[in-house]
């Protein structure tokens, strides 16, 4: 704020910070503040686009060939929420400015040292806040050390750049500006595989010494991917204070009315909510028909099987009608967890005996809850593989629950297969070699590439045939084994999704799994860095690994670099959020270095790790448990009152006694029991 004359109105600028999901943008707001001599009610606020001094203001225009931005596009996005919040902060800020003394009153207040000290402190805080914002956007130089003219010039240039970015983002959200086409990036890595150990009788097998098998994995991602979270109708709650609340609103196939009941801890805080279908799962029993052997139905060729891609709301109804006709469903999910804190489901694959479905769960996130009518129907068997994660993802993202499930992974365990992965089952039962090159694919990419769809389709297309084969093998193995698989699968259906949390136990688990031994300073830094990483990941809706990979956090904590450049040197490549919050990390390191040095971490931390595999080195020899001799035989023959040469009795008598005991007519054999004389 500048006040060139007490009798003139004060003109100032406020920076409104708006977030587009992961970037903070300042918007410049110009307002006129009346002078103390004018009427109090003459205050007015003028919101204008910022222009450089001497540049005439241009009327708002729209790009050629486009219409005015539709308000609904902005109202339905989180931008409006942040904008409304920013407007209220501007009003509160202006009220605070108007409450400050001005003119002669300010001169009077300035004579008090406490007033001057408070104003200087607040001014310094504001300048450093602006400086931090500039550094987050990679603006070089020391903003605080510049003079007033240089500060205003830098802010004007910065605002011009940011406002252009804001307009571009708003046009993209509103659909006026065409989004950048996604460019696929392929990165291939080779992971060594532990070779299968030879069993007895394999001495004559040829072995390629020096060659270890490897598996190729391809990381497929893309540039210019718009974050799907921006278009979610219901914002994701990453707060650690609020437990996950089931989103289910309707409960089909219920034996008990829907009731989302909370669970409390000893302090009376809500820690979780009961499973909506727990009552039904407790009483579920597979039908007698499901426990009988069947004739395996060969799957159709992949090329001749119809495939429906569901990505529009009006397609959900026909999908539900077709799924109602099926007696078995194969289900699988594709998930993304790197550019989001909790993760989200990107695709759902469903296969019947005659048709495959690929469902875009990002586009239909709020509409797929109607599938509970089929997913919770006890007459329809849902076949999944390794379902524990799928069960939780369905609850979290789509409000879907499963009753009557057969997990082929659990069946593989009961059948005692050497491997239980889906890739092994496809090879074992269908002789299908699956290419796992896309197991690290970025499933957020839209439109979905054709090879992505083919890869995802195979996960469910053959699963119902595998279910038939495993079902018969379980019955052949024993009458109760098939029932055991159903029981284990039902237990997995009872799992409830919980938000990831960080506490002392989780931090120590990470520490124990590493090979580091930290002192007091390093342990403090490591703990605070992980807490900062968790907080930042929740706020930015990014994964902890994206904010700061674990090996980098361990490296920073072990080295405790004194300078900020040393922190950057520990990170290759440097994560963007580490660069933005470099001052915060540096403050943590500096505070850790001030802690008195202690070569060992407090009791129960390092000692627990260091002594975990140590063997006890001191023994009580008198304790029979640690005696190195075998005293199990002949204990009754031991005499404790034997004479010695140092006895107080006569030495001659002692010698005669010893000689008499050494000279025996026959040997004694007391190894195998009672003492017997061998004559």
NORURUR-V283721 format. One record per backbone hydrogen bond with DSSP energy under -1.0 kcal/mol. CO is the residue of the C=O (numbers start at 1). NH is the residue of the N-H. E is the energy in kcal/mol with one decimal. If there is no record, write none. Layout:
co: (CO/CO)
nh: (NH/NH)
e: (E/E)
This chain:
co: (5/10/12/14/16/18/23/25/27/29/31/33/35/39/52/63/71/72/74/77/78/79/80/81/82/83/84/85/86/87/88/89/90/91/92/93/94/95/97/102/103/104/105/106/108/109/112/113/114/115/116/117/118/119/120/121/122/123/124/125/126/127/128/129/130/131/132/134/135/147/148/149/150/151/152/153/154/155/156/157/158/159/160/161/162/163/164/165/166/167/168/169/170/171/171/183/185/187/189/191/199/202/207/208/213/215/217/219/220/221/227/228/229/259/261/263/263/265/269/272/275/277/278/289/306/308/310/312/313/315/316/317/318/319/320/323/327/329/330/332/334/334/336/338/344/347/348/349/350/351/355/356/357/358/359/359/360/364/364/368/369/370/371/371/372/374/375/377/381/382/383/384/387/388/389/390/391/392/393/394/394/404/406/407/408/409/410/411/412/413/421/422/423/424/425/426/426/436/437/438/442/449/450/451/452/453/454/457/457/462/463/464/465/466/467/468/469/470/471/472/473/474/480/481/482/483/484/485/486/487/488/489/492/503/504/505/506/507/508/509/519/520/521/522/523/524/525/526/527/528/529/530/531/532/533/534/535/536/537/543/544/549/550/551/552/553/554/555/556/564/565/568/575/576/577/581/582/583/584/585/586/587/588/589/592/598/602/605/606/607/620/623/644/650/651/652/653/654/655/656/657/658/659/667/669/676)
nh: (8/33/31/29/27/25/20/18/16/14/12/10/38/42/55/66/75/76/77/80/82/83/84/85/86/87/88/89/90/91/92/93/94/95/96/97/98/99/100/105/107/108/109/110/111/112/116/117/118/119/120/121/122/123/124/125/126/127/128/129/130/131/132/133/134/135/136/139/138/151/152/153/154/155/156/157/158/159/160/161/162/163/164/165/166/167/168/169/170/171/172/173/174/176/177/223/221/219/217/215/202/205/209/211/193/191/189/187/442/185/230/231/232/261/274/271/272/268/265/263/278/281/282/292/356/358/360/315/316/319/320/321/322/323/324/326/381/383/351/349/346/347/344/543/336/334/359/332/357/330/352/308/350/310/348/361/364/367/368/371/372/373/374/375/376/377/403/380/329/406/331/408/391/392/393/394/395/396/397/398/400/382/384/411/412/413/414/415/417/416/425/426/427/428/429/430/432/439/218/441/445/453/454/455/456/457/458/460/461/466/467/468/469/470/471/472/473/474/475/476/477/478/484/485/486/487/488/489/490/491/492/493/495/507/508/509/510/511/512/513/523/524/525/526/527/528/529/530/531/532/533/534/535/536/537/538/539/540/542/547/548/553/554/555/556/557/558/559/560/568/569/571/579/580/581/585/586/587/588/589/590/591/592/593/595/520/605/609/610/611/623/626/647/654/655/656/657/658/659/660/661/662/663/678/676/669)
e: (-1.5/-3.3/-1.6/-2.7/-3.0/-3.0/-1.6/-3.3/-3.5/-2.2/-1.8/-2.9/-1.4/-1.3/-2.1/-1.7/-2.7/-1.9/-1.5/-1.0/-2.1/-2.7/-2.9/-2.0/-2.5/-2.4/-2.0/-1.8/-2.0/-2.2/-2.2/-2.3/-2.5/-2.2/-1.9/-2.0/-2.7/-1.4/-1.2/-1.2/-1.9/-2.1/-2.5/-2.4/-1.2/-1.9/-1.8/-2.5/-2.2/-2.5/-2.4/-2.1/-2.4/-2.5/-2.4/-2.1/-2.4/-2.3/-2.3/-2.0/-2.4/-2.3/-2.3/-2.0/-2.3/-2.2/-1.9/-2.4/-1.7/-2.1/-2.2/-2.2/-2.4/-2.4/-2.2/-2.0/-2.4/-2.9/-2.1/-1.9/-2.4/-2.9/-1.7/-1.6/-2.4/-2.7/-2.0/-2.3/-2.8/-2.4/-1.8/-2.3/-2.5/-1.6/-1.7/-1.9/-2.2/-3.9/-2.6/-2.5/-1.8/-1.2/-1.2/-1.6/-2.7/-2.9/-2.9/-2.0/-2.7/-3.6/-1.5/-1.3/-1.1/-1.2/-2.9/-2.9/-1.2/-1.6/-2.1/-3.1/-1.6/-2.3/-2.2/-1.3/-2.4/-2.7/-3.1/-1.5/-1.4/-1.6/-2.4/-2.0/-1.9/-2.2/-1.6/-1.1/-2.4/-3.7/-2.2/-2.9/-2.8/-1.6/-2.1/-1.3/-2.2/-2.2/-2.9/-1.9/-2.7/-2.5/-2.9/-2.1/-2.1/-3.1/-2.0/-1.2/-1.5/-1.0/-1.1/-1.9/-1.7/-1.6/-1.4/-2.9/-2.1/-1.2/-2.2/-1.4/-2.7/-2.6/-2.3/-2.5/-3.0/-1.2/-2.5/-2.4/-1.5/-2.4/-2.5/-1.3/-2.0/-2.2/-1.8/-1.8/-2.0/-1.4/-2.1/-2.4/-2.4/-1.1/-1.8/-2.5/-1.6/-2.6/-2.7/-1.5/-1.7/-1.4/-1.1/-1.5/-1.4/-1.7/-2.1/-1.9/-2.6/-2.3/-1.3/-1.2/-1.8/-1.8/-2.1/-1.8/-2.1/-2.7/-2.2/-1.8/-2.0/-2.3/-1.6/-2.2/-1.8/-1.5/-1.9/-1.8/-2.0/-2.2/-2.5/-2.5/-2.4/-2.0/-1.7/-1.6/-1.6/-2.2/-2.4/-2.0/-1.9/-2.2/-2.8/-1.8/-2.5/-1.9/-2.4/-2.6/-2.3/-2.4/-2.4/-2.0/-2.0/-2.5/-2.7/-2.3/-2.3/-2.7/-2.4/-2.0/-2.1/-2.7/-1.9/-2.1/-2.4/-1.9/-2.2/-1.7/-2.6/-2.2/-2.0/-1.9/-2.6/-1.8/-1.9/-1.5/-1.8/-1.8/-2.0/-2.0/-2.4/-2.2/-1.7/-2.1/-2.5/-2.1/-2.0/-2.1/-1.2/-1.8/-1.6/-1.0/-3.2/-2.1/-1.6/-1.6/-1.5/-1.6/-2.3/-2.4/-2.3/-2.5/-2.7/-2.5/-1.9/-1.7/-2.2/-1.3/-1.1/-1.8)
